[in-house]
């Protein structure tokens, strides 16, 4: 459990749970066992505190605030016993698929469409999700427990120390929870069945409410000169995008056409940019796209990602003690600097040198001119 996790509506802090884990573990295990056996959740586990965080732009406009959902830390421990999964693993798998497609044929193109839903996690109809869970074999006590997890939930807004009244949440999977992304994946798991070209591969985006779906064709490589085959593939993919749009309508979801983009992943000199639309809106081609916290470039090189992470990590705190600077680096800089490293690890000399320069700046920022030997730095 992360010591920096925000305290939930039940006001039980992480430090208490970690320091008293030996004392309270048996009691929590008993509560979890009763919850699973009775297929019900304590009411405190079903409440969420929503804190608005400003984004870029005019703060007087509602759309320029991002809601951050905080749920019970004890409830999250129970959820983790049900399911958890690594985003880095999914990143590695996706990038490995794309790299293999490019390696199989010189000049190949992998057309990737990133789809974005409007308020995806908030729109999921509970009854339809429960029906799909039952279809996939979840029944009995497990289905009843998940129903209790979804329904009769409440949330309130917490801002500047003040709290609003609680109100019931009629739909959606729970943001800020452990099971929310998993349940959303279950909800959209039948979407590949509506397409006919075997292009769909689901990859959730772990950045709050926005999730994306990646359409890919790793087994089909389009040469710039192969116009006939390319035209057929283009028409097939366009029809699949239309079918996905219909699926969204039938399942109470809506695509955000303004945030849907397409990327031609290739090492070829000439791009292949067929025209695609979603809901009548043309999709824009991008040179890079953020997926699961990592900036992916169309040539699958990591110069752009390293530059973004380096600039982000370069922000520092000058008037602090060495101890505070070290803690700030470990908690604020290092997680960003090395997030998803198994997927994008810097393999070129240029990017390695960039990362080394950031590390050197960090060392001099923390220790000044007299940097201790690596064994005494305690930065790993």
DONU-862273 format. One line per 3 residues: number of its first residue (from 0); their letters; for each residue y, x, z of C-alpha. Coordinates in Angstrom, 2 decimals, always signed. Layout:
% DONU-862273
NUM> A> Y,X,Z | ... $
This chain:
% DONU-862273
0> XXX> +0.00,+0.00,+0.00 | +3.38,+1.35,-1.03 | +5.61,+2.05,+1.97 $
3> XXX> +8.66,+1.07,-0.09 | +7.38,-2.45,-0.84 | +9.91,-5.14,+0.04 $
6> XXX> +9.18,-7.42,+2.99 | +8.02,-10.88,+1.94 | +9.06,-14.31,+3.21 $
9> XXX> +6.73,-13.93,+6.22 | +8.90,-10.94,+7.34 | +5.88,-8.69,+7.92 $
12> XXX> +6.97,-5.16,+6.83 | +4.77,-2.58,+5.17 | +5.30,-0.04,+7.94 $
15> XXX> +3.81,-2.45,+10.47 | +0.73,-3.07,+8.35 | +0.16,+0.63,+7.73 $
18> XXX> +0.73,+1.79,+11.31 | -1.28,-1.05,+12.83 | -3.98,-1.24,+10.15 $
21> XXX> -6.78,-0.27,+12.52 | -5.77,-2.94,+15.02 | -5.17,-5.83,+12.62 $
24> XXX> -7.84,-5.10,+9.99 | -10.53,-7.21,+11.63 | -8.17,-10.15,+12.10 $
27> XXX> -7.01,-9.96,+8.48 | -10.60,-9.71,+7.27 | -11.39,-12.87,+9.25 $
30> XXX> -8.40,-14.70,+7.73 | -9.37,-13.57,+4.21 | -12.96,-14.67,+4.76 $
33> XXX> -11.85,-18.11,+5.95 | -9.49,-18.43,+2.98 | -12.22,-17.67,+0.45 $
36> XXX> -14.81,-19.81,+2.22 | -12.46,-22.81,+2.54 | -10.98,-22.29,-0.96 $
39> XXX> -7.51,-22.52,+0.51 | -4.55,-20.24,+1.25 | -2.26,-20.10,+4.29 $
42> XXX> +1.09,-21.67,+3.45 | +2.91,-18.37,+4.11 | +0.96,-16.75,+1.27 $
45> XXX> +2.26,-19.39,-1.16 | +5.98,-18.78,-0.72 | +8.17,-16.39,-2.71 $
48> XXX> +11.65,-15.03,-2.09 | +13.70,-14.67,-5.28 | +16.42,-12.00,-5.22 $
51> XXX> +18.81,-11.91,-8.22 | +19.50,-8.39,-9.51 | +22.38,-7.85,-11.98 $
54> XXX> +21.63,-6.58,-15.46 | +24.15,-5.12,-17.91 | +26.95,-7.45,-18.93 $
57> XXX> +29.20,-10.06,-17.37 | +27.93,-10.86,-13.86 | +29.55,-14.29,-13.95 $
60> XXX> +26.94,-15.36,-16.53 | +23.62,-16.61,-15.20 | +21.56,-14.92,-17.96 $
63> XXX> +22.81,-11.48,-16.89 | +20.87,-11.64,-13.62 | +17.19,-10.76,-13.31 $
66> XXX> +15.12,-12.62,-10.71 | +12.93,-10.38,-8.55 | +10.10,-12.26,-6.82 $
69> XXX> +8.80,-11.01,-3.48 | +5.67,-12.55,-1.98 | +3.75,-11.96,+1.25 $
72> XXX> +2.41,-8.41,+1.60 | -0.59,-9.74,+3.50 | -1.25,-12.19,+0.68 $
75> XXX> -1.08,-9.34,-1.84 | -3.79,-7.48,+0.08 | -6.01,-10.56,-0.30 $
78> XXX> -5.18,-10.76,-4.03 | -6.09,-7.10,-4.54 | -9.56,-7.87,-3.25 $
81> XXX> -9.87,-10.40,-6.07 | -8.53,-8.31,-8.93 | -6.39,-5.34,-9.92 $
84> XXX> -6.06,-3.23,-13.08 | -4.25,-0.11,-14.24 | -1.46,-0.29,-16.83 $
87> XXX> -1.98,+3.37,-17.66 | -5.59,+2.66,-18.64 | -4.44,-0.04,-21.06 $
90> XXX> -1.79,+2.28,-22.50 | -4.33,+5.03,-23.13 | -6.72,+2.56,-24.78 $
93> XXX> -4.01,+1.13,-27.06 | -2.63,+4.50,-28.13 | -6.14,+5.83,-28.69 $
96> XXX> -6.87,+2.91,-31.04 | -3.69,+3.50,-33.04 | -4.24,+7.27,-33.21 $
99> XXX> -7.82,+6.78,-34.40 | -6.60,+4.45,-37.16 | -4.12,+7.05,-38.39 $
102> XXX> -6.67,+9.87,-38.16 | -9.26,+7.99,-40.22 | -7.15,+8.07,-43.39 $
105> XXX> -4.22,+10.18,-44.50 | -1.03,+8.18,-45.03 | -2.36,+5.17,-43.12 $
108> XXX> -0.08,+2.51,-41.61 | -0.72,+0.45,-38.47 | +1.54,-2.60,-38.42 $
111> XXX> +2.30,-3.57,-34.81 | +4.09,-6.82,-33.93 | +5.42,-7.14,-30.39 $
114> XXX> +5.71,-10.78,-29.35 | +7.84,-11.94,-26.44 | +7.57,-15.33,-24.77 $
117> XXX> +10.45,-17.22,-23.21 | +9.88,-17.26,-19.43 | +6.20,-16.58,-20.05 $
120> XXX> +5.00,-16.50,-16.44 | +7.03,-19.58,-15.52 | +5.76,-21.81,-18.34 $
123> XXX> +1.99,-21.73,-17.80 | +0.73,-25.31,-17.10 | -1.48,-25.21,-14.01 $
126> XXX> -4.01,-27.81,-15.14 | -4.48,-26.20,-18.55 | -5.00,-22.80,-16.89 $
129> XXX> -7.56,-24.25,-14.48 | -9.36,-25.88,-17.42 | -9.55,-22.52,-19.19 $
132> XXX> -10.80,-20.81,-16.03 | -13.56,-23.39,-15.79 | -14.38,-22.87,-19.47 $
135> XXX> -14.84,-19.14,-18.80 | -17.31,-19.85,-16.01 | -15.09,-19.93,-12.92 $
138> XXX> -16.16,-22.91,-10.87 | -17.08,-24.05,-7.39 | -15.32,-22.42,-4.45 $
141> XXX> -13.70,-19.75,-6.64 | -12.01,-22.37,-8.83 | -10.87,-24.34,-5.79 $
144> XXX> -9.40,-21.19,-4.26 | -7.49,-20.37,-7.46 | -6.22,-23.96,-7.61 $
147> XXX> -4.93,-23.61,-4.07 | -3.39,-20.29,-5.08 | -1.49,-21.93,-7.96 $
150> XXX> -0.39,-25.35,-6.73 | +1.97,-26.41,-3.94 | +3.80,-23.12,-4.04 $
153> XXX> +7.44,-22.80,-3.07 | +10.24,-20.31,-3.53 | +13.79,-19.78,-2.36 $
156> XXX> +16.69,-17.55,-3.35 | +17.69,-14.69,-1.08 | +21.07,-13.04,-1.74 $
159> XXX> +23.39,-10.98,+0.46 | +21.47,-11.97,+3.59 | +21.66,-15.72,+2.90 $
162> XXX> +18.73,-17.91,+1.87 | +18.68,-21.16,-0.06 | +16.43,-24.11,+0.65 $
165> XXX> +12.85,-23.87,-0.57 | +11.75,-25.88,-3.57 | +8.33,-26.50,-5.11 $
168> XXX> +7.21,-24.55,-8.19 | +5.69,-27.06,-10.68 | +4.27,-24.59,-13.22 $
171> XXX> +3.65,-20.94,-13.97 | +1.67,-18.05,-12.53 | +3.29,-16.26,-9.64 $
174> XXX> +5.72,-13.47,-10.39 | +5.58,-10.61,-7.93 | +1.92,-11.33,-7.19 $
177> XXX> -1.16,-9.27,-7.95 | -3.11,-12.06,-9.66 | -0.20,-13.38,-11.77 $
180> XXX> -0.63,-11.00,-14.77 | -4.42,-11.42,-14.66 | -4.17,-15.23,-14.71 $
183> XXX> -1.71,-15.03,-17.59 | -4.19,-12.89,-19.53 | -6.86,-15.52,-18.88 $
186> XXX> -4.47,-18.19,-20.13 | -3.81,-16.40,-23.44 | -7.36,-15.05,-23.86 $
189> XXX> -8.25,-17.78,-26.38 | -5.30,-16.94,-28.64 | -7.28,-14.43,-30.77 $
192> XXX> -9.61,-17.28,-31.79 | -6.83,-18.95,-33.82 | -6.37,-15.98,-36.15 $
195> XXX> -8.61,-15.11,-39.06 | -7.94,-11.44,-39.76 | -9.21,-9.87,-36.53 $
198> XXX> -5.81,-8.37,-35.80 | -4.99,-9.55,-32.34 | -5.20,-7.29,-29.32 $
201> XXX> -3.64,-8.37,-26.05 | -1.54,-5.93,-24.05 | +0.53,-7.36,-21.18 $
204> XXX> +3.89,-5.76,-20.46 | +4.22,-4.99,-16.81 | +7.94,-5.40,-16.45 $
207> XXX> +8.43,-8.68,-14.65 | +8.51,-11.89,-16.60 | +8.37,-10.44,-20.12 $
210> XXX> +4.92,-10.00,-21.58 | +4.09,-8.89,-25.08 | +1.17,-9.30,-27.45 $
213> XXX> +0.36,-6.61,-29.93 | -1.05,-7.49,-33.32 | -2.74,-4.53,-34.83 $
216> XXX> -5.08,-3.71,-37.68 | -6.70,-0.39,-36.85 | -9.43,-0.77,-39.46 $
219> XXX> -7.13,-1.42,-42.42 | -4.94,+1.35,-43.82 | -2.33,+0.38,-46.40 $
222> XXX> -1.31,+3.00,-48.92 | +2.16,+2.64,-50.40 | +0.64,+2.55,-53.87 $
225> XXX> -1.94,-0.14,-53.06 | +0.33,-3.12,-53.72 | -2.37,-5.73,-54.34 $
228> XXX> -4.32,-5.02,-51.13 | -1.07,-4.73,-49.17 | +0.18,-8.10,-50.45 $
231> XXX> -3.07,-9.82,-49.46 | -2.97,-8.26,-45.99 | +0.67,-9.20,-45.61 $
234> XXX> -0.02,-12.85,-46.44 | -2.97,-12.91,-44.04 | -0.90,-11.50,-41.20 $
237> XXX> +1.94,-13.94,-41.92 | -0.48,-16.86,-41.68 | -1.82,-15.50,-38.41 $
240> XXX> +1.71,-15.31,-36.97 | +2.17,-18.95,-37.94 | -1.10,-19.87,-36.23 $
243> XXX> -0.01,-18.04,-33.08 | +3.29,-19.92,-33.13 | +1.33,-23.21,-33.32 $
246> XXX> -0.94,-22.05,-30.48 | +2.14,-21.41,-28.34 | +3.44,-24.92,-29.01 $
249> XXX> +0.08,-26.49,-28.15 | -0.13,-24.51,-24.90 | +3.38,-25.19,-23.63 $
252> XXX> +4.68,-21.71,-24.51 | +7.60,-20.66,-26.70 | +8.14,-17.39,-28.54 $
255> XXX> +11.49,-15.65,-28.13 | +12.10,-14.80,-31.78 | +15.14,-12.64,-30.95 $
258> XXX> +12.99,-10.25,-28.92 | +9.98,-10.21,-31.25 | +9.94,-6.98,-33.27 $
261> XXX> +7.61,-5.13,-35.61 | +6.89,-1.41,-35.91 | +5.21,+0.55,-38.68 $
264> XXX> +3.15,+3.13,-36.82 | +2.47,+5.92,-39.29 | +2.77,+9.62,-40.02 $
267> XXX> +3.53,+8.94,-43.69 | +6.91,+9.91,-45.08 | +7.57,+6.54,-46.70 $
270> XXX> +7.62,+3.49,-44.41 | +5.71,+0.31,-45.18 | +7.85,-2.64,-44.10 $
273> XXX> +6.54,-6.03,-45.27 | +8.61,-9.06,-44.31 | +7.40,-11.13,-41.33 $
276> XXX> +8.85,-14.18,-39.61 | +8.27,-16.02,-36.33 | +9.52,-19.57,-36.08 $
279> XXX> +11.55,-19.07,-39.24 | +13.33,-15.97,-37.89 | +12.82,-12.63,-39.63 $
282> XXX> +11.39,-9.86,-37.47 | +13.32,-6.61,-37.18 | +11.60,-3.27,-37.71 $
285> XXX> +12.15,-0.77,-34.88 | +11.61,+2.98,-34.68 | +10.53,+2.84,-31.04 $
288> XXX> +9.54,+0.17,-28.54 | +8.96,+0.14,-24.82 | +5.46,-0.96,-23.89 $
291> XXX> +4.19,-0.99,-20.31 | +7.05,+1.27,-19.24 | +6.51,+3.89,-21.95 $
294> XXX> +8.74,+4.30,-25.03 | +6.45,+4.47,-28.07 | +7.81,+5.92,-31.32 $
297> XXX> +6.55,+4.93,-34.76 | +5.14,+8.44,-35.37 | +3.40,+8.46,-31.95 $
300> XXX> +5.37,+11.51,-30.87 | +7.01,+11.64,-27.47 | +10.41,+13.24,-28.06 $
303> XXX> +12.26,+9.96,-27.50 | +10.29,+9.05,-24.36 | +10.81,+12.52,-22.86 $
306> XXX> +14.54,+12.35,-23.59 | +14.85,+8.90,-21.97 | +12.90,+9.96,-18.88 $
309> XXX> +14.78,+13.26,-18.64 | +18.17,+11.54,-18.71 | +17.01,+8.97,-16.17 $
312> XXX> +15.64,+11.66,-13.87 | +18.83,+13.72,-14.16 | +20.72,+11.23,-11.98 $
315> XXX> +20.95,+12.81,-8.55 | +22.48,+12.59,-5.11 | +24.83,+15.47,-4.29 $
318> XXX> +26.09,+14.93,-0.74 | +22.72,+14.61,+1.00 | +20.52,+16.85,+3.10 $
321> XXX> +17.59,+18.69,+1.55 | +15.18,+16.28,+3.20 | +16.96,+13.20,+1.76 $
324> XXX> +17.18,+14.83,-1.67 | +13.47,+15.60,-1.60 | +12.61,+12.04,-0.58 $
327> XXX> +14.95,+10.70,-3.29 | +13.19,+12.82,-5.90 | +9.70,+11.80,-4.79 $
330> XXX> +10.55,+8.09,-4.58 | +13.10,+7.56,-7.37 | +12.77,+10.36,-9.92 $
333> XXX> +9.18,+11.60,-9.98 | +7.56,+8.15,-10.49 | +9.74,+7.60,-13.58 $
336> XXX> +9.33,+11.14,-14.84 | +5.54,+11.13,-14.84 | +4.73,+7.41,-15.20 $
339> XXX> +1.88,+6.86,-17.67 | +1.50,+10.62,-18.16 | -2.18,+10.45,-19.21 $
342> XXX> -1.07,+8.36,-22.20 | +1.95,+10.35,-23.38 | +1.55,+13.83,-21.80 $
345> XXX> +3.96,+16.31,-23.45 | +1.85,+18.38,-25.82 | +4.59,+20.13,-27.82 $
348> XXX> +6.42,+23.22,-26.63 | +9.81,+21.50,-27.00 | +8.90,+18.57,-24.76 $
351> XXX> +7.18,+20.81,-22.20 | +10.34,+22.91,-21.96 | +12.46,+19.78,-21.51 $
354> XXX> +10.28,+18.64,-18.61 | +10.35,+22.14,-17.08 | +14.15,+22.17,-17.23 $
357> XXX> +14.26,+18.87,-15.34 | +11.92,+20.28,-12.69 | +14.07,+23.39,-12.34 $
360> XXX> +17.20,+21.27,-11.96 | +15.43,+19.26,-9.28 | +14.44,+22.40,-7.36 $
363> XXX> +17.98,+23.81,-7.43 | +19.40,+20.38,-6.58 | +17.21,+20.15,-3.47 $
366> XXX> +17.13,+23.78,-2.30 | +20.22,+25.33,-3.88 | +19.99,+28.93,-5.03 $
369> XXX> +17.12,+29.89,-2.74 | +14.12,+28.00,-4.10 | +10.99,+28.46,-1.94 $
372> XXX> +7.64,+29.39,-3.48 | +5.57,+26.48,-4.96 | +3.30,+26.29,-1.91 $
375> XXX> +6.29,+25.40,+0.29 | +8.05,+23.01,-2.07 | +5.77,+20.02,-1.33 $
378> XX> +6.83,+18.19,-4.49 | +3.37,+17.39,-5.88 $
